[in-house]
Each structure stands twice: as C-alpha cells, then as structure tokens.
C-alpha cells in the first residue's frame, strides 16, 4: 500500500519486477473508499501478489475502481458502513474539539467544512489538528454555512464580528474514534487511555482503510 504516485515510480517498477522474478503473479489497484460509498477519501495504491505456478487470470493493467472486486465487495458489504457522516459521529463530543478563535480567524477561508448529512470528507493526515489545509475536514454542527460566510466576506479587521458569526456554526475537529470508524476500525476499537489527541491523529494519518484492505485480501484468496 502506498500513496498516489507510487504507481508511476521507479520504486514500484523494482517492487513488481522483484515479485515476478520470484514467481508471484501481481494485480495493482489505485482505488478510493468513496467509490464504494464510504464517506471518506483515501486514494491509495495497492499491490497484491500471490505465488502460483498456474495462471490466476489477474489483469496486467492498473485497476482504478472496484469492478473486478465485485464478488468480494458483495461478500463483505454487510461488514462496513456507507452513507452519511452521521453514522460515524459520536454524541456529546467535548467542547475541546471546537476550533479556537485563533484558528477560525487564520484558516476560515481554507477549511473543508462538512455536516452530519454529508456523504464525503477529506483524507485525514497525520498533521490533522495542527495544520488546516489539506489535512482533513472539520464538522459544522449547526447554523447556516452559506449565510455565515456571506456575512463575513466583506469584513476586514473586524475580528469580533467574524468570530461571533463563525461561532454560530460550532465548527469542530473530528475525534480520533470518529476517524477510526471512517477507516473501518470496529466498534470495539479504542485508543490507550494515555494517548494524546495529537498521537491519535498521527497514528490514524499513517493508517489505511481496513474495509478496502479486507476486500482486497478476500479477492486475493479467491484468485
């Protein structure tokens, strides 16, 4: 598994050549959980290899959707959640997850904002909670987003009014457990009690989507 771009790298060529030289048949994917209804983007390269002296009929070209995974997708479809973000959210989240005044003033123009009824969210990276451009979405808990941004657009150097308007949206970070659920970790999963929020985000940012991997492994074992 690797980030997008690996599929065209020299490292990938070496990786595939080594597998084939050692009797492995290979199938490669560049796929995203959003393609099967999971509301979180995590486009990743996956390379599957299985050693066999007989042809497994695996396609040579890069697969960019779940088309050849349909049997495995159907077999496992009841084991993962799809649809709106509300299915992944915790109740009564501590107010410490609300965005601070400093963050609202500095980053309000670049935040990726979603709601509980959204069917998408950006990829969460290990820098989530520290940086706010391209590191993951934030959740709007109430208010009218369009109206709020229309109100603050003409405002300059009027921090109090900007903050008052944005505060009505109750924008917050996703919790570690909410992100873990989006990544397919089971309901029984939890972090060590001593782990900090920063540690949780860093761990999750380096993780992968469990459901996508399960589908790929199921496919590989059936091949």
C-alpha positions as CSV (number, residue, x, y, z in Angstrom):
1,X,0.0,0.0,0.0
2,X,1.3,3.5,-0.8
3,X,0.2,7.0,-1.7
4,X,-1.0,8.0,-5.2
5,X,2.1,8.5,-7.4
6,X,3.8,5.3,-6.3
7,X,2.2,3.5,-9.3
8,X,4.4,5.5,-11.7
9,X,7.6,5.5,-9.6
10,X,10.9,3.6,-10.1
11,X,10.4,2.0,-6.7
12,X,7.1,0.5,-7.9
13,X,8.9,-0.9,-11.0
14,X,11.5,-2.5,-8.8
15,X,8.9,-3.9,-6.5
16,X,6.8,-5.5,-9.3
17,X,9.9,-6.9,-11.0
18,X,11.2,-8.5,-7.8
19,X,7.8,-10.1,-7.2
20,X,7.5,-11.5,-10.7
21,X,11.2,-12.7,-10.6
22,X,10.2,-14.8,-7.6
23,X,7.2,-16.4,-9.1
24,X,4.5,-14.1,-7.9
25,X,1.5,-13.0,-10.0
26,X,0.6,-9.4,-9.4
27,X,-2.5,-7.2,-9.5
28,X,-2.4,-3.5,-8.9
29,X,-5.1,-1.0,-7.8
30,X,-5.5,2.7,-7.4
31,X,-8.8,3.0,-5.5
32,X,-10.7,5.1,-3.1
33,X,-13.2,4.2,-0.3
34,X,-15.6,6.8,-1.7
35,X,-16.1,4.6,-4.7
36,X,-18.0,2.1,-2.6
37,X,-20.0,4.7,-0.6
38,X,-17.7,5.2,2.4
39,X,-17.8,8.9,3.1
40,X,-14.0,9.5,3.4
41,X,-11.5,10.0,0.7
42,X,-8.3,8.0,0.9
43,X,-7.0,7.3,-2.6
44,X,-4.2,4.7,-2.3
45,X,-2.1,2.4,-4.4
46,X,-2.4,-1.3,-3.5
47,X,-0.2,-4.1,-4.9
48,X,-1.3,-7.7,-4.5
49,X,0.9,-10.6,-5.1
50,X,0.3,-14.4,-5.0
51,X,2.9,-17.1,-5.8
52,X,1.5,-19.7,-8.2
53,X,2.8,-21.9,-11.0
54,X,-0.6,-21.7,-12.7
55,X,-2.2,-18.6,-14.2
56,X,-4.6,-16.8,-11.8
57,X,-6.0,-14.7,-14.6
58,X,-5.1,-11.4,-12.8
59,X,-5.2,-8.4,-15.1
60,X,-1.9,-6.7,-16.0
61,X,-3.2,-3.1,-16.1
62,X,-3.7,-0.9,-13.1
63,X,-7.3,-1.2,-11.7
64,X,-8.8,2.2,-10.9
65,X,-12.1,1.0,-9.5
66,X,-13.7,-1.9,-7.7
67,X,-15.0,-3.6,-10.9
68,X,-13.1,-6.8,-10.6
69,X,-13.7,-6.9,-6.8
70,X,-17.5,-7.2,-7.0
71,X,-17.7,-10.8,-5.6
72,X,-15.6,-9.8,-2.6
73,X,-17.5,-6.5,-2.2
74,X,-20.8,-8.3,-2.1
75,X,-19.5,-10.9,0.3
76,X,-18.2,-8.3,2.8
77,X,-20.8,-5.5,2.2
78,X,-22.6,-6.1,5.5
79,X,-19.3,-5.6,7.4
80,X,-18.8,-1.9,6.7
81,X,-20.8,1.3,6.9
82,X,-21.7,3.5,3.9
83,X,-23.7,6.7,3.5
84,X,-23.8,9.9,5.5
85,X,-21.3,11.0,8.1
86,X,-23.9,11.0,10.9
87,X,-23.4,7.2,11.1
88,X,-19.8,7.7,12.2
89,X,-20.2,10.5,14.7
90,X,-20.1,10.4,18.5
91,X,-22.6,12.0,20.7
92,X,-21.9,14.8,23.2
93,X,-18.3,15.4,22.0
94,X,-16.2,17.5,24.4
95,X,-16.0,21.2,23.6
96,X,-12.2,21.0,23.5
97,X,-12.7,19.8,19.9
98,X,-14.2,23.2,18.9
99,X,-11.9,25.3,16.7
100,X,-10.2,28.0,18.6
101,X,-10.7,31.7,17.9
102,X,-7.1,31.8,16.5
103,X,-7.8,29.0,14.1
104,X,-11.1,30.4,13.0
105,X,-9.5,33.8,12.2
106,X,-6.5,32.4,10.4
107,X,-7.9,29.5,8.5
108,X,-11.6,30.2,7.9
109,X,-11.1,30.7,4.1
110,X,-9.4,27.3,3.6
111,X,-11.3,25.0,5.9
112,X,-13.0,22.0,4.3
113,X,-16.4,22.0,6.1
114,X,-18.8,19.1,6.2
115,X,-22.0,18.4,8.1
116,X,-23.6,15.3,9.6
117,X,-25.5,14.7,6.4
118,X,-22.5,15.0,4.1
119,X,-21.5,11.9,2.2
120,X,-17.9,12.9,1.9
121,X,-14.9,14.1,3.9
122,X,-11.3,14.8,3.0
123,X,-8.4,12.4,3.8
124,X,-7.2,12.8,7.3
125,X,-3.4,13.1,7.6
126,X,-1.0,12.9,10.5
127,X,-1.0,16.7,10.6
128,X,-4.7,17.0,11.3
129,X,-5.4,19.3,14.2
130,X,-2.1,21.1,13.7
131,X,-2.5,22.3,10.1
132,X,-5.7,23.0,8.4
133,X,-5.1,23.0,4.7
134,X,-5.4,19.6,3.1
135,X,-5.2,17.6,6.3
136,X,-8.9,16.7,6.8
137,X,-12.4,18.0,7.1
138,X,-14.0,19.9,10.1
139,X,-17.6,19.4,11.2
140,X,-20.2,22.1,11.1
141,X,-22.6,21.3,14.0
142,X,-25.3,23.9,13.4
143,X,-26.1,27.2,11.7
144,X,-26.2,28.3,8.0
145,X,-22.8,28.0,6.4
146,X,-23.5,30.0,3.3
147,X,-25.2,32.8,5.3
148,X,-22.3,32.9,7.7
149,X,-19.6,33.2,5.0
150,X,-21.7,35.7,3.1
151,X,-21.7,37.9,6.2
152,X,-18.0,37.7,7.0
153,X,-16.8,38.1,3.4
154,X,-16.8,41.9,3.3
155,X,-15.5,42.2,6.8
156,X,-11.9,43.3,7.3
157,X,-10.2,43.9,10.7
158,X,-13.4,43.2,12.5
159,X,-12.4,40.1,14.3
160,X,-15.1,40.2,17.0
161,X,-17.9,40.1,14.4
162,X,-16.2,37.5,12.3
163,X,-15.7,35.3,15.4
164,X,-19.3,35.8,16.5
165,X,-20.6,34.8,13.1
166,X,-18.3,31.7,12.8
167,X,-19.0,30.6,16.4
168,X,-22.7,30.1,15.3
169,X,-21.5,27.2,13.2
170,X,-19.8,25.3,16.1
171,X,-17.1,24.0,13.9
172,X,-15.1,21.2,15.5
173,X,-12.5,18.6,14.7
174,X,-13.4,15.0,14.2
175,X,-12.4,12.9,17.2
176,X,-9.9,10.1,16.9
177,X,-12.6,7.4,17.3
178,X,-14.7,9.0,14.6
179,X,-11.8,8.9,12.1
180,X,-11.0,5.4,13.1
181,X,-14.6,4.4,12.4
182,X,-14.4,6.0,8.9
183,X,-11.2,4.0,8.3
184,X,-13.2,0.8,9.1
185,X,-11.9,0.0,12.6
186,X,-14.5,-2.0,14.6
187,X,-16.8,-0.5,17.3
188,X,-14.7,-2.3,19.9
189,X,-11.6,-0.4,18.9
190,X,-10.2,2.2,21.4
191,X,-7.0,4.1,22.0
192,X,-4.8,3.6,25.1
193,X,-6.1,5.9,27.8
194,X,-2.7,7.7,28.0
195,X,-2.6,8.5,24.3
196,X,-3.0,12.2,23.4
197,X,-5.2,13.6,20.7
198,X,-2.1,14.5,18.7
199,X,-0.8,10.9,19.0
200,X,-4.1,9.6,17.8
201,X,-4.2,11.8,14.8
202,X,-0.7,11.0,13.9
203,X,-1.4,7.2,14.1
204,X,-4.6,7.5,12.1
205,X,-2.9,9.6,9.5
206,X,-0.4,6.8,8.8
207,X,-3.1,4.2,8.8
208,X,-5.2,2.7,5.9
209,X,-8.8,1.8,5.3
210,X,-9.5,-1.5,6.9
211,X,-12.5,-2.3,4.7
212,X,-10.7,-1.7,1.5
213,X,-7.9,-4.0,2.6
214,X,-10.4,-6.7,3.7
215,X,-11.9,-6.6,0.2
216,X,-8.5,-6.9,-1.5
217,X,-7.4,-9.8,0.7
218,X,-10.7,-11.6,0.1
219,X,-10.2,-11.1,-3.6
220,X,-6.6,-12.4,-3.4
221,X,-7.6,-15.5,-1.5
222,X,-10.3,-16.3,-4.0
223,X,-8.0,-15.9,-7.0
